[in-house]
Amino acid sequence: MNELEILLEKPAFQALGWALFHFLWQGALVGLGMLGANAALRRRSAEARYTAACIALVLLLVLPLVTFLVLLSPAREATAPLGASFEPAAALQQIGPDIDAMEGDNSRPPETAAVAAPEPPATLATLISSARLRFASLIPWMISIWLFGVLVLSGRFVGGLVVAQRLKRADSGAIPAEWQARLSEIAARLSVARPVRLCQSALVQVPTVIGWLRPVVLLPASILTGLSCEQLEALLAHELAHIRRHDYLVNILQTAAETLLFYHPAVWWVSGQARTERENCCDDLAVRACGDVLIYARALTELEAIRKAAPQMAMAATGGSLIRRIERLVGIRPPISRHKFAPSLAALGVLVLVPMVMAGAGGAWARHTAHADVSAASRHAGLSSESTAVLDAPSHPQSLASQASGTGQGQQGTDQEIRATEPDQQSVTASATAAAAENGAASAAQDSTGRSYIDDLAAAGLKNLTVEELIQLKTAGVTGDYIRALKQAGLEDLSIGRLVELRIQGVTPEYIKEMVDSGYSKLSTRELIALRIQGVTGEYIKSMVGLYTDLTLHSLIELKIQGVDSAYIRDMAAAGFDHLTAREATSLKIQGVTPEYVKEMKSIGLENLNVKTLIGLRIQGVTAEFAREMQSLGADGKSARDLISLRISGVTPEYVKAMQGAGLGTLTLRELTSMSLQGISPKYVEEMRAEGFPNLTVRQIVEMRLQGVGADYIRELKAAGFSNLSVREIIEFKIYGVDGQFLKRVQEHGFKNLTARQLIQLKAAGID
C-alpha cells in the first residue's frame, strides 16, 4: 500500500467519502423540496422563488459539512462498526492473559463444549451490507476523482475571475458624459448607493457588470448605435439591479456549490433555477425603473438580434430563456405539462432511496446480526458454549474486567448487568476476546501442522493483527495456505481488506491460473475481483478472443454484463453487421437490437443501416408495423431518419388518420411533426374551421397555435365588432395583447373606425 492510499484511508478521509456518498440522497431531497417550492410559488413573485432557490443552495452546502463533522465526531468513533482497529496489547492486558498462552489450558469441564449457532440467512440486507463494504473500499478512488473534479472546476472559476478583471481593465473607449449622468440618475432611482462607472468595451457584446466593491458596467459599441435611448436605459437599469441586490456575492456562493458538489445533478438544477429567477427579479426592477414593460421587452429583443455569441458573464442580462423572460414580462403563461417533471422526480427518487437503503438498512442489518457474526467467528476460533452465551448478551466496556475475572454468584450478577445495557458492537467484540482469553479456547483452531490459526497467518506474513482483523479473516475463510497460494500466483501487497474481498468473491489460485491461460497475466487484485464478480470465465474469454483480437479487460466486463456472447456476434454478422467493435456490440445489446430486429428493418426497405441508425430506431420504438402503416397513409416514412422524426414528434398512424379526417388531406413529414410538436389536435382544427377559417394552411394553424390563438379568443374579437379579421391580423393582435376588453375601451373613447394596424400601434405604444 503506497503513501497516498494510507493517507486516503485515514478517518478524516473516510468520513469525507461517506459524507459525499450520503449527499446523494440529501441533495436529492433538497431537489425534491425545490420542485415542491416551485410548484407552490408558481403564482408568487420571482423574488419569492429566488429566495427559495438561495435557501436550497445554502442547504446543499451545509448538509455535507454537517454530515462530515458528525461522522468525524468522537461519539461516532466510540461506536465504530466492526472493522475499526485498536491496539491489541492494551486490550489483552485488560481482559486477561495472552490467547496463545492459554492454548494448552484443558482444565474446563466437558459441559462447556462449543455449541454451533445457525448461519444467518442470505437476504437482501446481506447484499446491502456487502455493498457497503465494497463501497468503503472504493472511498479512496472516489475521493481522488472528487478532488480532481474540484481542482478542474476551481481552475475554471479562477480563469473566469482573471478574464473578468481583464475585461474590466481593457477599456477601449470613452462613454459620453451624458450617459454617465443617466446611469447615476437610474442608480438613484434604484437606491444604489455605491458609485458605478460606465465604460465602453470591444470585448463584450452585451451590457455586463464586473466587480462588487467598485462595480463597472461595460457596454459594447454596437449597443450605443443599435438601441434607442429608452431601451438602453432599461438595460442599464437591469445591470444596476444586479448591483443593488448583491448578486455578485450570491453568484460566488453558487460557484462554490457547483465546484464542491459538481457530481450531483440537483446542485446544477437548483443553481440554474437561482440564475433564472435572479434575472426575472432584475427584469422586474428594470421595468419599475423605466416605467414601461414594452420598452424593456423590445430592448431585450433588439439585444438578442444585435449580439452574435455573447460571453455568459455572471451579471449579464442574458440569464434564462430570452423568450420566456419576454413572455413573463408581457403576462403570457406557458402551458403546464403534467408529465414534464416525471423524469426529474424519478431520478431524484432513485438518488434518495438507493443511498438511504444502503446507509440505513445496511446499518440496521449490521446491528441485527452483530452477535451472529461474532458467534460465527467464535466457532471458527473454537469458543465454548459459555463464551457463546456471553456473546449473545449485550456488553458494556466497563464490565469487561469483572466479566473476565468474576466467578459464581458474582459472575451471574455481572451477566445480568451486561444484559441490561445497550447493545454495542465494539463491546461485543471485546466480550468475545475476553471470553476466549478466560476459557483458553484458541487451541481448537489449528492447521494440519498443529499450529494455531494466528501462527498460521503469521507464517504467511500477517503479523501483529488486531482482534477485529483476526475475526474478519477467519469469518471470510482466509487461511495461511490461501495467502501463500495467492502469492505464488503473483499477487503481492495483499492487505487485510483485499484478502477478505478476494476470498468473499471467490478469487482462487485456480481462477487466477485460468485467467493467465486465457492470455491475461499480471492482473491486479481489483481487476481479478471485477472479472470474478461479473462471471468472466476462461471459456468465455477464449470464445470472445476468437472474434476480437484486441479485447481489453474493460471491454470484456462490459460485454459480459450486457450478455453479449459469441452466438450474438455471429448472428449479427449473418444479418449484415460482421465487423462490430466491442463497444458497438455492447451498445446494440444494451438497446435491445437483435439480429431479428435488423432483418425486420430491412424487410420494410431500409437499406444502408449503420449501428447509430439502428440504435436510434430501436430507442424510438420504430417497428415494421409502424413503418408500413405510415407509408400506407402517405406520410414520408421511407427512410430511417423520417421514421425516427415521426416517433420523436409523437406522430402515430391514429394521429395522421384523425388529421386527414379533419380535412387536411395528405400531409408531409414536416407538417405532421410541426403540428404534433405544437400539440395541435383534430379538435383544434375543427374549431378554427367553425369560427370561419375553412381553408387554413398547416403553417397558419401552427402559427395560430404557437401564439395561443383559440376559438374563445376569436369569439371575443367578434363580440367586439371585429368579425372580418385575417389570420395574420388575429395573430398580431394576440402577439401585442389586443383583446376584447381593449377593443371595447377604445370604442368607448370614440375611436370606432380604427384599422387593425392602428389598434396594434396603440397597444404597442402603451395607450390603453
Secondary structure, 3 states (H helix, E strand, C coil): CCHHHHHHCCHHHHHHHHHHHHHHHHHHHHHHHHHHHHHHCCCCCHHHHHHHHHHHHHHHHHHHHHHHHHHHCHHHHHCCCCCCCCCHHHHHHHHCCCCHHHCCCCCCCHHHCCCCCCCCCCCHHHHHHHHHHHHHHHHHHHHHHHHHHHHHHHHHHHHHHHHHHHHHHCCCECCCHHHHHHHHHHHHHCCCCCCCEEEECCCCCCCEEECCCCCEEEECHHHHHHCCHHHHHHHHHHHHHHHHCCHHHHHHHHHHHHHHCCCCHHHHHHHHHHHHHHHHHHHHHHHHHHCCHHHHHHHHHHHHHHCCCCCCCCCCCCCCCHHHHHHHHCCCCCCCCCCCCHHHHHHHHHHHHHHHHHHHHHHHHHHHCHHHHHHHHHHHHCCCHHHHHHHHCCCCHHHHHHHHHCCHHHHHHHHHHHHCCCCCHHHHHHHHHHHHHHHCHHHHCECCCCCEHHHHHHHCCCCCCCHHHHHHHHHHCCCHHHHHHHHHCCCCCCCHHHHHHHHHCCCCHHHHHHHHHCCCCCCCHHHHHHHHHCCCCHHHHHHHHCCCCCCCHHHHHHHHHCCCCHHHHHHHHHCCCCCCCHHHHHHHHHCCCCHHHHHHHHHCCCCCCCHHHHHHHHHCCCCHHHHHHHHHCCCCCCCHHHHHHHHHCCCCHHHHHHHHHHHHCCCCHHHHHHHHHCCCCHHHHHHHHHCCCCCCCHHHHHHHHHCCCCHHHHHHHHHCCCCCCCHHHHHHHHHHCCCHHHHHHHHHCCCCCCCHHHHHHHHHCCCC
